[in-house]
Amino acid sequence: MSDNKLVLTEDQRQQAELIWDYHLMGHEPRPCSAAIGLGSHDLGVATRAAELYRAGLFPVLVFSGGNSPTTVDRFPGGEAVHYRRHALGLGVPDGAIILEPNARNTGENITFSREALATAGITPQTVLLVSKPYMERRSFATARKLWPEVEIVCASEPLEFDDYLKSIGDEKLVVDMLVGDLQRVIEYPKLGFAIAQDVPQDVHAAYESLRTAGFTSRLLKP
């Protein structure tokens, strides 16, 4: 499995799509007090956040994220900085954007964004979390743990699994991320980082199968 752009077998594709569907929360985007665009390697997060801003769903948008090993080459200035630049180009006014350039993980995304909003005098009742599609469930579980008094609505680019694979252009990276996020959904509640989420048996079986097949680069370190 040395080729990062490895073509998935049909069984692996079906297993990955099952996990993909599980990660989606199925929320309908609706008006919220504020939005947070969660930093990652995927510029589609900023694209979707800009679309939802232009649709009038929130008045203020926090872009949160510094860098990680998977983003430092793609976004050398930091995830939030590049997201902001992209959103400005899509018509989001600078005055509607709050930059949070320091977060290194999802917990810090939530905590630091909350602090940035408070500094701006904003205490939201509802927050629209914009993330990669397969990060919806983990970001929801994290936010509910760290910010329980706020109602959380999740959103992402409305892409089918195959379309997302094509948009990223690296099947192994995407499936590694799917597997890694599911591991965090399972393990983080035990560590106090997130609320627990039910994982159906078929989803758990798909996860174990893909782990055994070597889709492991984004797993937690032992």
C-alpha positions in Angstrom: 0.0 0.0 0.0 2.8 2.4 -0.9 0.9 4.3 -3.6 -0.9 7.1 -1.9 -3.4 7.3 -4.8 -4.2 3.6 -4.6 -7.4 2.6 -6.2 -9.8 1.0 -3.7 -11.2 -2.4 -4.2 -15.0 -2.5 -4.5 -15.3 -4.0 -1.0 -13.1 -1.2 0.5 -15.1 1.4 -1.4 -18.3 0.1 0.1 -16.8 0.0 3.6 -15.5 3.5 3.3 -18.8 4.8 2.0 -20.6 3.3 4.9 -18.3 5.1 7.3 -18.7 8.3 5.2 -22.4 8.1 5.6 -22.1 7.6 9.4 -20.0 10.6 9.8 -22.6 12.9 8.2 -25.0 14.2 10.8 -27.8 15.0 8.4 -28.5 18.5 9.8 -30.4 21.0 7.6 -28.5 24.3 7.6 -30.5 27.0 9.2 -30.0 30.5 10.6 -27.5 30.5 13.6 -25.9 33.2 15.8 -22.4 32.5 14.3 -20.5 30.0 12.3 -17.1 28.3 12.7 -15.1 27.0 9.8 -12.9 24.2 11.1 -9.4 24.2 9.7 -8.2 21.3 7.7 -6.5 20.4 4.4 -9.8 20.9 2.5 -10.5 24.4 1.1 -14.0 23.2 0.5 -14.8 24.1 4.1 -14.2 27.8 3.3 -16.2 27.5 0.1 -19.2 26.1 1.9 -18.9 28.6 4.7 -18.9 31.4 2.2 -22.0 29.9 0.4 -23.9 29.7 3.7 -22.9 33.3 4.7 -24.2 34.6 1.4 -27.4 32.7 2.0 -27.8 34.8 5.1 -27.5 32.0 7.7 -25.2 33.9 10.1 -23.7 37.4 10.6 -20.2 36.4 11.7 -17.8 33.6 10.7 -14.8 32.4 12.6 -12.1 30.6 10.6 -10.1 28.5 13.1 -6.8 26.7 12.5 -3.1 26.9 12.6 -1.2 24.0 10.9 -0.8 20.3 11.2 1.4 17.8 9.4 -1.3 17.3 6.7 -1.7 21.0 6.0 1.6 22.8 6.5 2.7 22.3 2.8 -0.7 23.1 1.4 -1.4 26.1 3.6 1.9 27.4 4.8 0.4 30.6 6.2 -2.0 28.5 8.4 -5.4 27.0 7.7 -7.5 29.9 9.0 -5.4 32.5 7.1 -5.9 30.6 3.8 -9.6 30.0 4.5 -10.1 33.7 5.1 -8.4 34.6 1.8 -10.5 32.2 -0.1 -13.7 33.4 1.5 -12.9 37.0 0.8 -12.5 36.0 -2.9 -16.0 34.5 -2.7 -17.6 37.7 -1.5 -17.6 37.4 2.3 -16.8 40.9 3.7 -13.7 41.2 5.8 -15.8 42.6 8.7 -17.8 39.4 9.0 -14.7 37.2 9.5 -12.9 36.6 12.8 -9.5 34.9 12.4 -8.4 32.3 14.9 -5.0 31.2 13.7 -3.7 29.1 16.6 -5.8 25.9 17.0 -4.0 22.6 16.5 -6.9 20.2 17.0 -10.7 20.1 17.1 -10.9 20.8 20.8 -8.8 23.9 20.4 -10.9 24.9 17.3 -14.0 25.0 19.5 -12.4 26.5 22.6 -10.4 29.2 20.8 -13.3 30.1 18.6 -15.5 30.5 21.6 -12.9 32.8 23.1 -12.6 34.8 19.9 -16.3 35.3 19.7 -16.4 36.4 23.4 -13.6 38.9 22.7 -15.7 40.3 19.9 -18.7 40.6 22.4 -20.6 37.7 20.9 -22.3 35.1 23.0 -24.0 32.8 20.5 -27.0 30.7 21.2 -26.6 28.6 18.1 -23.4 27.8 16.2 -23.1 26.4 12.6 -20.0 24.2 12.5 -18.7 23.9 8.9 -16.2 21.1 8.4 -15.1 18.4 6.0 -18.1 16.0 5.4 -16.5 13.2 7.3 -15.7 15.4 10.3 -19.2 16.4 11.0 -19.9 13.8 13.7 -16.6 14.3 15.5 -16.9 18.0 15.5 -20.5 17.8 16.8 -19.4 15.4 19.6 -16.5 17.7 20.5 -18.6 20.8 20.6 -21.3 19.3 22.6 -18.8 18.3 25.2 -16.9 21.6 25.4 -19.8 24.0 24.7 -22.9 22.2 26.0 -25.0 25.3 26.4 -24.9 26.2 22.7 -27.0 24.4 20.1 -24.8 23.0 17.4 -25.8 22.6 13.7 -23.3 20.8 11.4 -22.7 21.6 7.7 -20.3 20.6 5.0 -20.0 20.6 1.2 -23.0 18.5 -0.1 -20.8 16.0 -2.0 -21.3 12.3 -2.6 -18.5 10.0 -1.5 -17.2 9.4 -5.0 -17.3 13.1 -5.8 -15.3 13.9 -2.7 -12.7 11.3 -3.6 -12.3 12.9 -7.0 -12.1 16.4 -5.5 -9.2 15.4 -3.2 -7.5 13.2 -5.7 -6.0 10.9 -3.1 -8.1 7.9 -2.2 -5.8 6.5 0.5 -5.6 9.9 2.3 -9.4 10.2 2.3 -10.0 6.7 3.6 -7.2 7.1 6.2 -8.9 10.2 7.4 -12.3 8.4 7.5 -10.9 5.7 9.6 -8.9 8.1 11.8 -12.0 10.2 12.5 -14.0 7.2 13.4 -11.4 6.0 15.8 -11.6 9.4 17.5 -15.4 9.2 17.7 -15.0 5.9 19.5 -12.0 6.7 21.7 -12.3 10.4 22.6 -15.4 10.1 24.9 -13.3 7.8 27.1 -10.7 10.6 27.4 -13.2 13.3 28.1 -12.8 15.0 24.8 -16.3 14.4 23.3 -19.7 13.1 24.1 -20.3 9.4 23.2 -21.9 8.5 19.9 -23.5 5.2 19.0 -21.5 3.3 16.4 -23.6 0.7 14.5 -22.2 -2.8 14.2 -21.8 -2.7 10.4 -19.9 0.6 10.7 -17.6 -0.8 13.3 -17.0 -3.9 11.2 -16.1 -1.7 8.2 -13.7 0.3 10.4 -11.9 -2.9 11.6 -11.7 -4.2 8.0 -10.1 -1.0 6.7 -7.7 -0.8 9.6 -6.6 -4.4 8.9 -6.2 -3.5 5.2 -3.7 -0.8 6.1 -5.6 2.5 6.1 -3.9 3.5 9.3 -1.8 6.7 8.7 -4.3 8.9 10.7 -4.8 6.6 13.6 -4.0 7.8 17.1 -0.5 7.0 18.3 -0.4 4.1 20.8 
